[in-house]
Amino acid sequence: MSVRTFRASLSALAIAAVAILGIAQPASAAGGNYVALGDSYSSGVGAGSYTSESGDCKRSTNAYPYLWKNANAPSSFAFVACSGATTSSVSSGQLGALSSSTTLVSLTAGGNDVGFADVMQTCVLQSEATCVSRVNTAVSQTQNSLPGRLDSLYTGIRSRAPQAHVVVLGYPRFYKLSGSCIAGLTETERGAINNASDVLNGVLAKRAANAGFTFSSVVDEFTGHELCSGDAWIHSVSIPVINSYHPKAVGQSGGYLPAFRSVA
């Protein structure tokens, strides 16, 4: 057998192995229909470069769904995540993008259900005691009312996209405690907010697992890049105000994208 014939035989065997064993291929080769659902952490508020068609939903070309799409070239891509979305508004306004042919879904939802924006506004503008009380109310809502809302949303997703691999992403811890900040919230307030984020992520992980979905935390990716870290990937209180406490473009590319890519 000549060297050329031998190499051709090896090549044919490799192709056959891919076909028979299902060895992972890039999405561009394997096809795939991807739908990105969720709130502002998925739409990319704070990352800039918003698409003109998205209006107040503020869908960014720097958001992790768009970055993943650019890198993997799925057969179809529906980016319907929207700033301010709750589990209810995702259910009523976004699930129409799903179908029986959807193969991949990403989602962030739950923070707005427990009043995330109001929590941060309260903590910035009012006393430490008022801040901690508001955070505790959000934690109670997370533990008591949010699980049922998530179950309802997840059931809707599964019924519309029965074959899809669904990835639920969490939220970062916002503060590095004993960090570089010399003003702003107290350590007690920062610790309470971090704890609330941990509780929220725990509920999201459990409900996702119960639904047969994959939960991917972003906490590890954002560790060392929280507020007060000296290299924050999250906006602090800023202008425009809507950017406050949302990931910067680097938080999408360095935080959310790797967390999604690792399980997608």
C-alpha positions in Angstrom: 0.0 0.0 0.0 1.4 3.4 -0.9 1.7 6.2 1.6 -0.9 8.2 -0.3 -3.4 5.3 -0.1 -2.6 4.7 3.5 -3.3 8.3 4.4 -6.5 8.2 2.4 -7.6 5.1 4.3 -6.9 6.8 7.7 -8.9 9.8 6.6 -11.9 7.7 5.7 -11.7 5.9 9.0 -11.6 9.2 10.9 -14.7 10.4 9.0 -16.5 7.2 9.8 -15.6 7.4 13.5 -17.1 10.9 13.7 -20.3 9.6 12.1 -20.6 6.5 14.1 -19.4 7.7 17.5 -21.0 11.1 17.4 -17.7 12.9 18.1 -18.5 16.6 18.8 -18.4 18.9 15.8 -18.7 22.6 15.6 -22.2 23.9 15.4 -21.6 25.2 11.9 -21.0 21.6 10.8 -23.5 19.9 13.1 -26.4 22.4 12.5 -28.5 23.5 15.4 -31.2 26.0 16.1 -30.4 28.3 19.0 -32.8 30.5 20.9 -31.6 33.0 23.6 -34.3 33.9 26.1 -34.2 36.0 29.3 -33.6 39.3 31.0 -31.1 42.0 30.8 -28.2 39.7 31.7 -28.8 37.8 28.6 -29.8 40.8 26.4 -26.5 42.5 27.3 -27.6 45.6 29.1 -24.4 47.4 30.1 -22.3 45.9 27.2 -23.2 48.5 24.6 -23.6 48.0 20.8 -27.3 47.5 21.0 -29.2 46.3 17.9 -31.5 48.9 16.4 -34.4 46.4 16.2 -34.3 45.6 19.9 -35.4 49.0 21.2 -35.9 49.1 24.9 -35.0 45.4 25.2 -31.4 46.5 24.5 -30.0 43.4 22.9 -26.3 43.8 22.5 -23.9 42.3 19.9 -21.5 42.0 22.8 -23.9 39.8 24.8 -22.9 36.1 25.3 -25.7 34.7 23.0 -24.5 36.9 20.1 -20.9 36.0 20.8 -21.7 32.3 20.9 -23.6 32.6 17.7 -20.7 34.3 15.9 -18.3 31.6 17.0 -20.5 28.6 16.3 -22.7 29.6 13.3 -25.8 27.7 14.2 -28.4 27.0 11.5 -30.7 29.5 13.1 -30.5 32.1 15.9 -33.4 33.8 17.6 -32.2 36.5 20.1 -35.3 37.5 22.1 -34.0 38.3 25.6 -35.2 41.6 26.9 -34.2 44.1 29.6 -36.6 44.0 32.5 -38.0 40.6 31.7 -39.5 38.5 34.5 -40.4 34.8 34.4 -43.9 35.8 33.5 -42.9 38.1 30.6 -40.5 35.6 29.3 -43.4 33.1 29.3 -45.8 35.4 27.6 -43.5 37.3 25.2 -40.5 35.2 24.3 -41.5 31.5 24.1 -43.0 32.0 20.6 -39.4 31.8 19.3 -39.2 28.1 20.4 -40.3 25.2 18.3 -40.0 21.4 18.1 -36.8 22.0 16.0 -35.1 24.1 18.6 -31.9 22.3 19.8 -30.3 24.8 22.2 -31.8 27.4 24.6 -30.1 29.8 27.0 -31.9 31.7 29.8 -31.4 34.1 32.7 -34.5 34.9 34.6 -35.6 35.4 38.2 -33.7 38.5 39.4 -36.5 40.8 38.4 -39.2 38.6 40.0 -37.7 39.4 43.4 -37.1 43.1 42.7 -33.4 43.2 42.0 -33.4 46.8 40.7 -35.4 48.0 43.8 -33.1 46.2 46.1 -30.0 48.0 44.7 -31.8 51.3 44.6 -32.8 50.9 48.2 -29.3 50.0 49.3 -27.7 52.9 47.5 -30.2 55.6 48.6 -31.3 54.5 52.1 -29.9 53.4 55.4 -28.0 50.2 56.1 -31.0 48.8 58.2 -33.4 49.6 55.4 -31.1 48.0 52.8 -30.7 44.8 54.8 -34.5 44.6 55.4 -35.2 44.9 51.7 -32.6 42.3 50.8 -34.2 39.9 53.4 -37.5 40.5 51.7 -36.0 39.5 48.4 -34.5 36.4 49.9 -37.9 35.4 51.3 -39.5 35.9 47.8 -36.7 33.9 46.2 -37.3 31.0 48.6 -41.1 31.0 48.7 -42.6 32.5 45.5 -39.9 32.2 42.9 -39.7 28.4 42.7 -43.3 28.0 41.4 -42.7 30.8 38.9 -39.6 29.1 37.6 -41.4 25.7 37.4 -44.1 27.3 35.3 -41.6 28.9 32.9 -39.5 25.8 32.6 -42.6 23.7 31.8 -43.5 26.2 29.1 -40.0 26.0 27.6 -40.0 22.2 27.6 -43.5 21.9 26.1 -42.5 24.2 23.2 -39.0 22.8 22.7 -39.1 19.2 23.8 -35.8 18.2 22.2 -33.8 21.3 23.2 -30.7 21.3 25.5 -31.7 24.1 27.9 -29.0 26.0 29.8 -30.1 28.2 32.7 -27.3 30.6 33.7 -27.0 32.2 37.2 -26.0 35.7 38.4 -22.6 36.9 39.7 -21.8 37.7 43.2 -21.6 41.5 43.1 -19.0 42.5 45.7 -15.5 41.5 46.7 -15.7 41.8 50.5 -12.8 43.7 52.2 -12.0 44.9 48.8 -10.7 48.2 47.4 -13.8 50.3 47.7 -13.5 53.2 50.2 -17.0 54.6 49.8 -20.5 53.4 48.9 -22.2 50.6 50.6 -21.1 49.2 53.9 -19.6 45.7 54.2 -22.8 44.6 55.9 -24.8 45.7 52.9 -22.4 44.1 50.5 -22.4 40.9 52.3 -26.2 40.8 52.4 -26.4 41.4 48.7 -23.9 38.6 48.0 -25.8 36.3 50.2 -29.0 37.1 48.3 -27.3 36.3 45.0 -26.1 32.9 46.4 -29.6 32.1 47.5 -31.0 33.0 44.1 -28.4 30.9 42.3 -29.2 28.0 44.6 -32.9 28.1 43.8 -32.2 28.5 40.1 -29.9 25.4 40.1 -32.4 23.3 42.0 -35.4 24.2 39.8 -33.3 23.7 36.6 -32.2 20.3 37.7 -35.8 19.3 38.6 -36.8 20.3 35.0 -34.0 18.3 33.4 -32.2 21.5 32.4 -28.5 22.4 32.8 -27.6 25.1 35.3 -24.3 27.0 34.8 -23.0 29.3 37.5 -21.0 32.4 36.6 -19.7 32.9 40.1 -16.3 31.4 39.4 -15.8 33.4 36.2 -16.5 36.6 38.0 -14.4 35.9 41.0 -11.7 38.5 41.1 -13.8 40.8 38.9 -16.5 41.8 41.3 -17.2 45.4 42.4 -14.4 46.5 44.8 -12.0 44.0 43.2 -10.0 46.6 41.4 -10.8 44.9 38.0 -14.6 44.9 38.0 -16.5 43.3 35.1 -19.7 44.8 36.5 -20.8 48.4 36.3 -21.2 50.2 39.7 -23.8 53.0 39.9 -23.4 54.7 36.6 -24.8 56.9 33.9 -27.0 55.8 32.2 -28.5 54.4 35.3 -29.8 51.2 33.5 -26.1 50.0 33.2 -25.7 49.9 37.0 -25.0 46.5 38.4 -24.9 44.9 34.9 -22.0 43.2 33.3 -19.7 45.2 31.1 -18.8 43.9 27.6 -15.8 42.1 29.2 -18.2 40.5 31.7 -20.2 39.1 28.9 -17.1 37.8 27.0 -15.0 36.8 30.0 -17.8 35.7 32.3 -21.1 34.6 30.7 -19.7 33.3 27.4 -17.3 30.8 29.0 -19.9 29.7 31.5 -22.4 29.0 28.6 -19.8 27.6 26.3 -18.7 25.0 28.9 -22.1 23.4 28.9 -23.6 24.3 25.5 
